[in-house]
Amino acid sequence: MITLLLLLHALLCLYTGPFNCTLTATFFKSDVVTGLAPPADLIVPISSRNASSNTGSAWQVPEREAVSTVKFPRNANRAVFSVSANGQGTEEFWWSNVLQSDAAAFNATVGMAPAGSPWREVQVLIDDKLAGVQWPFPVIFTGGVVPSFHRPVVGLDAFDLREHEIDISPWLPVLSDGNEHTFKIKVVGLADQGDKTSVNTTVGNFWVISGKVFLWLDEEGSVTTGRPPTVDISEPDVKLTGRMLKQNSTGANESLAFNLEVTRSISVKGEVVSKKGTMNPVWSQKLSYSNQATISEFGRNGFNNFIITGTDELSGQGSYKSTYSFPLIVDQISNMTAAGDLSLSATLFQELKLEVEGVGVYPTGLEVYNNPNRTERQGKPGDYRIAKLSTFRNGTAKFNMPADMKSSSASGTIRQVLRFSGGREGGARDVELYSRQVRATNNTVLSDEEKSADSQPRVLLSEEVN
């Protein structure tokens, strides 16, 4: 296993030094049944391809355009694009950004605010035509919002940056013509003027972007043909309501509130003729977004009640369906005294719900539980076709630092609950296979309990003992 570790944060003379990192991986030794989901025959990178110069191959958007030209083999019968997109810099907390028209609302007190709206869409284009999108999960990296939220239990996906799958099989008749084709990844937000909004292709600095295409191939010498896809993609339906900018008696902007809702649907239909016969793959996406936002105390405090829900589905050529939900509620207070002393406090609730049914490109976690030689307390082993992951974390945190920045103090309590379950076609759709609950306070884990389908519950650490 080769691991490439890329540290993107700026290194200053005060902090520069050796970086010591320990990676621990847990492997399950199991007979894996791959008949329904054989691995891809070829993986094509969609990146800046800088590995040979000993640098990262991800693009930093919008500083650089994320575009790659590739020539596909002519005998592919299935293709899935996997996109990786993560906001950094002024885009790290994109979900709390203000509307473009309000960027300077609190400039007199806290400076210009990150803007472009708190909605982002990652677009994948083939030859400048939209093939699919990702509405990104709002990752809160270690140290985000309030540092003590993450000690020692980090935020959801912070160490597991999940990639998003877009099936591009309907495009195979175009991609298999023996010519070069361009793949482009864009990140867009919203621009607003009065009550009108439009998609804005200019976002803050910066997003780390890359992709790859998984290909399944027929015999050497065969050629995939068919018809170009029929693309039915609506523009995002945006509703901006409740915008209110309040001023105090002196005319200074004191608070800002708005509600933002966005929906979108995508359908790409194809006809693919290969050695496997004639297939009619249909890739569809239905997405919904809502964010109730409030900024108060002259721009110092913020509240966001945010949720993304979506369904991605492939039909007509195999079967794949991914249903997801990303709720996030953050209420944060910040204050800096005239002397420069900083204090932060916040409450947080964040959840990830993901249900995958059918054949994706990444392991779902069901592989070990579908081992035909395995016994299971819930009944017969195997036959799981639906993977369900649900995890949430909630807590409170505080942080204080004097103006000289020579010391700091922090406190916080965080609780995380994770549940992984499997479903069978025509049978039970929610069989718990693994669960874990962790509670930590002030940098110390107080309780840690886990359960697995084929073992007794384990108390790794009991709060009563502490």
C-alpha positions in Angstrom: 0.0 0.0 0.0 1.4 3.4 -1.0 0.2 6.5 0.8 0.8 10.0 -0.4 0.5 12.6 2.3 0.1 16.2 1.2 0.2 19.0 3.8 -1.5 22.1 2.3 -1.5 24.5 5.2 1.1 27.2 5.2 4.3 26.6 7.2 5.6 29.5 9.2 9.0 29.8 10.9 7.2 29.4 14.2 5.7 26.0 13.3 8.0 24.5 10.7 9.4 21.1 11.9 9.2 17.3 11.5 5.7 15.9 10.9 5.2 12.6 12.7 2.1 10.7 11.6 1.0 7.2 12.5 -1.5 5.5 10.3 -3.4 2.5 11.6 -5.4 0.3 9.3 -7.7 -2.6 10.3 -8.1 -5.4 7.7 -10.7 -8.2 7.6 -9.4 -11.4 6.0 -12.3 -12.8 4.2 -13.3 -14.6 1.0 -14.8 -11.8 -1.1 -17.6 -12.6 -3.6 -17.0 -10.4 -6.6 -19.4 -12.0 -9.1 -21.9 -9.1 -8.8 -19.3 -6.4 -8.6 -16.0 -7.3 -10.3 -13.3 -4.7 -9.9 -12.6 -2.3 -12.8 -10.1 -3.3 -15.5 -8.6 0.1 -15.8 -8.5 3.3 -13.8 -7.8 6.6 -15.7 -6.6 9.5 -13.6 -8.2 12.9 -14.2 -5.7 15.2 -12.6 -2.8 17.6 -13.2 -0.4 14.5 -13.3 2.4 16.1 -11.4 3.5 12.9 -9.4 6.6 12.5 -11.5 7.8 15.9 -10.2 7.2 14.8 -6.6 4.3 17.2 -6.1 0.6 16.6 -5.6 -1.6 16.0 -8.7 -4.7 17.7 -7.4 -5.7 21.1 -8.8 -6.3 24.1 -6.7 -9.4 25.8 -8.1 -10.0 28.5 -9.1 -6.3 29.4 -9.3 -6.0 26.7 -11.9 -8.6 25.2 -14.3 -9.3 21.6 -13.5 -9.2 20.1 -17.1 -7.6 17.0 -18.4 -7.5 15.5 -21.9 -7.6 11.7 -22.2 -8.0 9.0 -24.8 -10.2 6.1 -23.8 -9.8 2.5 -24.9 -12.4 1.6 -27.5 -13.7 -1.5 -25.8 -15.2 -0.2 -22.5 -18.7 -1.4 -21.5 -19.1 0.6 -18.2 -17.5 3.8 -16.9 -17.8 5.6 -13.5 -16.3 8.9 -12.7 -15.2 9.4 -9.1 -14.7 13.1 -8.1 -12.8 14.4 -5.1 -13.5 18.0 -4.0 -12.7 19.7 -0.7 -12.9 23.4 0.2 -9.9 25.1 1.9 -8.9 28.7 2.7 -11.9 31.0 2.3 -13.9 28.0 1.1 -13.3 25.8 4.1 -16.6 26.9 5.7 -18.4 27.5 2.4 -21.7 26.3 4.1 -21.6 29.5 6.3 -20.7 32.0 3.5 -22.9 35.0 3.0 -24.6 36.1 -0.2 -22.4 37.8 -2.7 -24.3 41.1 -2.3 -23.6 41.0 1.5 -19.9 40.4 1.4 -19.2 43.9 2.8 -22.1 44.0 5.2 -19.9 43.8 8.3 -16.7 45.2 6.8 -16.6 48.0 9.3 -16.5 45.6 12.3 -15.0 42.2 11.2 -13.9 42.8 7.6 -15.1 41.3 4.3 -16.9 38.0 4.7 -16.4 34.9 2.5 -19.3 35.1 0.0 -20.7 33.5 -3.1 -23.6 32.1 -1.1 -23.5 29.0 1.3 -24.3 26.7 -1.6 -21.7 24.9 -3.7 -22.0 22.5 -6.6 -19.1 20.4 -8.1 -19.7 19.9 -11.8 -18.2 17.2 -14.1 -18.2 18.1 -17.7 -17.3 15.9 -20.7 -16.3 17.9 -23.8 -17.9 20.9 -22.0 -21.2 19.2 -21.5 -22.5 18.6 -18.0 -22.5 14.8 -17.2 -23.3 15.0 -13.4 -22.8 16.9 -10.2 -21.8 16.5 -6.6 -23.3 18.6 -3.8 -20.4 18.3 -1.3 -20.6 17.0 2.2 -19.7 19.9 4.7 -16.5 18.5 6.1 -15.4 20.3 9.3 -11.7 19.7 9.5 -9.7 19.4 12.8 -9.7 22.8 14.5 -12.7 24.0 12.6 -15.4 26.2 14.2 -13.9 25.7 17.7 -10.6 23.6 18.1 -11.8 21.6 21.1 -14.6 20.0 19.1 -12.0 17.7 17.6 -9.9 16.6 20.6 -9.6 13.7 20.4 -12.6 12.8 18.2 -12.4 14.4 14.8 -15.2 15.6 12.6 -17.2 13.4 10.2 -15.2 12.5 7.1 -12.2 14.7 8.2 -9.9 11.7 7.9 -11.9 9.9 5.3 -12.6 12.3 2.4 -15.3 10.4 0.6 -15.4 10.6 -3.2 -18.6 10.9 -5.2 -19.6 8.5 -8.0 -21.1 9.7 -11.2 -21.9 6.9 -13.8 -20.8 8.1 -17.2 -21.7 4.9 -19.1 -24.2 6.7 -21.3 -21.3 8.7 -22.7 -19.3 5.6 -23.8 -20.4 5.7 -27.5 -18.8 9.2 -27.6 -15.7 8.3 -25.5 -15.0 5.1 -27.5 -14.5 6.8 -30.8 -10.7 6.7 -30.6 -10.3 10.5 -30.2 -9.1 12.6 -27.2 -11.8 14.0 -25.0 -11.7 16.7 -22.3 -12.8 16.2 -18.7 -13.4 19.3 -16.6 -14.3 19.7 -13.0 -15.8 23.0 -11.9 -17.0 24.4 -8.6 -19.8 26.9 -8.7 -21.8 29.0 -6.2 -24.5 31.6 -6.5 -24.5 35.3 -7.5 -27.5 37.5 -6.4 -28.9 40.8 -7.3 -32.0 41.8 -5.5 -34.4 38.8 -5.5 -32.7 37.3 -8.6 -30.0 34.6 -8.4 -27.8 32.9 -10.9 -25.0 30.3 -10.9 -21.7 31.9 -10.3 -18.6 30.2 -11.8 -16.3 32.3 -9.6 -15.8 31.0 -6.1 -13.3 31.8 -3.3 -9.8 30.5 -2.9 -9.6 27.5 -2.9 -10.9 23.9 -3.7 -8.7 20.9 -4.0 -10.0 18.9 -7.0 -9.2 15.6 -8.7 -10.9 12.7 -10.3 -10.6 9.3 -11.8 -12.6 7.1 -14.2 -13.1 3.4 -13.5 -13.5 1.4 -16.7 -14.7 -2.2 -17.3 -13.5 -3.6 -20.6 -14.6 -6.2 -23.2 -12.1 -8.4 -25.1 -9.2 -6.7 -26.9 -10.2 -5.6 -30.4 -13.9 -5.1 -29.8 -15.3 -1.6 -30.3 -18.1 0.0 -28.3 -20.7 1.9 -30.3 -24.2 3.3 -29.9 -25.7 6.8 -29.8 -24.7 10.0 -28.1 -26.5 10.5 -24.8 -29.7 12.4 -24.4 -29.1 15.0 -21.7 -32.0 16.4 -19.7 -30.6 18.7 -17.0 -32.5 21.6 -15.5 -30.8 24.7 -14.1 -30.8 24.8 -10.3 -34.1 26.1 -9.0 -33.1 28.7 -6.4 -35.4 30.3 -3.8 -34.0 33.1 -1.7 -36.4 34.3 1.0 -36.5 36.2 4.3 -33.4 38.3 3.6 -33.2 41.0 6.3 -30.3 43.3 7.1 -30.9 45.2 10.4 -29.1 48.3 11.6 -28.6 49.8 15.0 -29.5 53.4 16.0 -26.2 54.7 14.5 -26.8 53.0 11.2 -24.2 50.2 11.6 -25.2 46.8 10.2 -26.0 44.7 13.2 -27.5 41.5 11.9 -28.3 39.6 8.7 -30.7 36.8 8.0 -31.8 34.8 4.9 -33.2 31.5 3.8 -31.8 29.7 0.8 -33.3 26.7 -0.9 -32.0 25.0 -4.1 -33.2 21.9 -6.0 -32.0 20.3 -9.2 -32.7 17.2 -11.3 -30.5 15.5 -13.9 -31.1 12.7 -16.4 -28.7 11.3 -18.9 -29.9 8.5 -21.2 -27.7 6.5 -23.5 -27.6 3.6 -25.9 -24.4 1.5 -25.6 -23.7 -1.4 -27.9 -20.8 -3.6 -26.7 -19.9 -7.3 -26.6 -22.4 -7.6 -23.7 -25.2 -6.5 -26.1 -27.3 -3.4 -26.3 -27.8 -1.5 -23.1 -29.8 1.6 -22.3 -28.1 3.1 -19.2 -29.9 6.0 -17.5 -28.0 8.2 -15.0 -30.3 10.3 -12.8 -29.8 12.7 -9.9 -32.3 14.5 -7.6 -30.9 17.0 -5.1 -32.3 19.3 -2.5 -30.6 21.9 -0.3 -31.8 24.2 2.5 -29.9 26.7 4.7 -31.4 29.0 7.3 -28.6 31.5 8.1 -28.3 34.3 10.6 -25.3 36.5 11.3 -25.5 38.7 14.4 -23.5 41.0 16.8 -22.1 43.0 13.9 -20.8 39.9 12.1 -19.2 38.1 15.1 -21.8 35.4 15.6 -23.3 33.0 13.2 -26.0 30.4 12.9 -26.7 27.9 10.1 -29.3 25.2 9.9 -28.3 23.3 6.8 -29.2 20.1 5.0 -28.5 18.4 1.7 -30.5 15.4 0.5 -29.9 13.5 -2.7 -30.5 10.4 -4.7 -28.2 9.2 -7.5 -29.3 6.2 -9.5 -28.2 4.1 -12.5 -30.8 2.0 -14.3 -30.9 0.1 -17.6 -27.4 -1.3 -17.2 -26.8 -3.0 -13.9 -28.2 -1.3 -10.8 -26.8 1.3 -8.5 -28.6 3.7 -6.1 -27.1 6.0 -3.6 -29.4 8.0 -1.2 -27.8 10.5 1.2 -28.6 13.2 3.7 -26.2 15.7 5.3 -27.7 17.8 8.1 -25.6 20.4 10.0 -26.6 22.8 12.7 -23.9 25.2 14.0 -24.4 28.1 16.4 -21.2 29.9 17.0 -20.2 33.0 19.1 -16.9 34.8 18.8 -15.6 37.9 20.6 -12.4 39.9 20.6 -11.9 42.5 23.3 -10.3 45.9 22.7 -7.1 44.4 24.1 -7.1 41.6 21.5 -8.2 38.7 23.7 -10.1 36.1 21.6 -13.0 33.8 22.8 -14.9 31.3 20.8 -17.9 29.1 21.8 -20.3 27.0 19.8 -22.8 24.1 19.7 -22.8 21.7 16.9 -24.9 18.9 15.4 -23.7 17.1 12.3 -25.0 13.9 10.7 -24.2 11.7 7.7 -26.7 9.2 6.3 -25.7 7.1 3.3 -27.5 4.2 1.8 -26.0 2.4 -1.2 -27.8 -0.3 -3.1 -26.3 -2.2 -6.0 -22.9 -2.1 -7.7 -20.7 0.9 -6.9 -16.9 1.2 -7.5 -15.9 1.4 -3.8 -16.3 -1.3 -1.1 -19.4 -0.7 1.0 -18.3 -2.6 4.0 -20.7 -5.5 3.2 -18.0 -7.6 1.6 -16.9 -9.2 4.8 -20.4 -10.0 5.9 -21.2 -11.6 2.6 -18.5 -14.2 3.1 -20.2 -17.6 2.4 -18.1 -19.3 5.1 -19.2 -16.8 7.8 -21.8 -17.5 10.5 -23.9 -14.8 11.9 -25.9 -14.4 15.0 -28.8 -12.6 13.1 -29.3 -15.6 10.7 -27.8 -16.8 7.5 -24.7 -15.0 6.2 -24.5 -13.2 2.9 -27.1 -11.9 0.5 -26.7 -8.3 1.6 -27.3 -5.9 -1.2 -28.0 -2.6 0.7 -25.4 -0.9 2.8 -26.6 1.7 5.3 -24.2 4.0 7.2 -25.6 6.5 9.7 -23.4 8.6 12.1 -23.9 11.8 14.0 -21.9 13.9 16.4 -23.1 16.7 18.7 -21.5 18.8 21.4 -20.4 22.1 22.8 -16.9 23.7 22.8 -15.1 26.8 24.1 -11.7 28.3 23.3 -9.9 31.3 24.8 -6.6 33.0 23.7 -5.0 36.2 25.0 -3.7 38.8 22.7 -0.1 37.8 23.0 -1.0 34.3 21.7 1.5 32.7 24.1 -1.1 30.4 25.7 -4.7 29.2 25.2 -7.4 27.3 27.1 -10.2 25.2 25.7 -13.0 22.9 26.9 -15.5 20.8 25.1 -17.8 17.8 25.1 -18.5 15.7 22.0 -20.5 12.5 21.4 -20.5 10.5 18.3 -22.8 7.5 17.4 -22.1 5.3 14.3 -24.3 2.6 13.0 -23.7 0.3 10.0 -26.4 -2.1 8.7 -27.2 -4.2 5.8 -30.3 -5.0 3.8 -31.4 -8.1 1.8 -33.5 -8.0 -1.3 -37.0 -9.3 -0.4 -36.0 -9.6 3.2 -34.9 -7.5 6.2 -33.7 -4.1 5.0 -32.0 -2.9 8.2 -29.9 -5.6 10.0 -27.4 -4.0 12.3 -23.9 -5.3 11.6 -21.7 -2.8 13.6 -22.2 0.1 15.9 -20.0 2.3 18.0 -20.6 5.1 20.5 -17.9 7.4 21.8 -18.1 10.3 24.3 -15.2 12.7 25.0 -14.7 15.7 27.3 -11.7 18.1 27.5 -9.4 16.0 25.3 -10.2 12.7 27.1 -12.3 9.8 25.9 -14.8 9.0 28.7 -16.7 6.1 27.1 -16.3 3.9 24.1 -18.6 1.0 23.3 -18.9 -1.1 20.1 -21.1 -4.0 18.9 -20.6 -6.3 16.0 -23.0 -8.8 14.4 -20.8 -11.8 15.0 -19.4 -11.0 18.5 -20.6 -9.9 21.9 -20.7 -6.1 22.7 -17.4 -4.7 23.9 -16.9 -1.8 26.3 -13.6 -0.4 25.2 -13.8 2.3 27.8 -16.4 3.0 30.5 -17.3 6.4 31.8 -18.1 4.9 35.1 -14.5 3.7 35.5 -13.3 7.3 34.9 
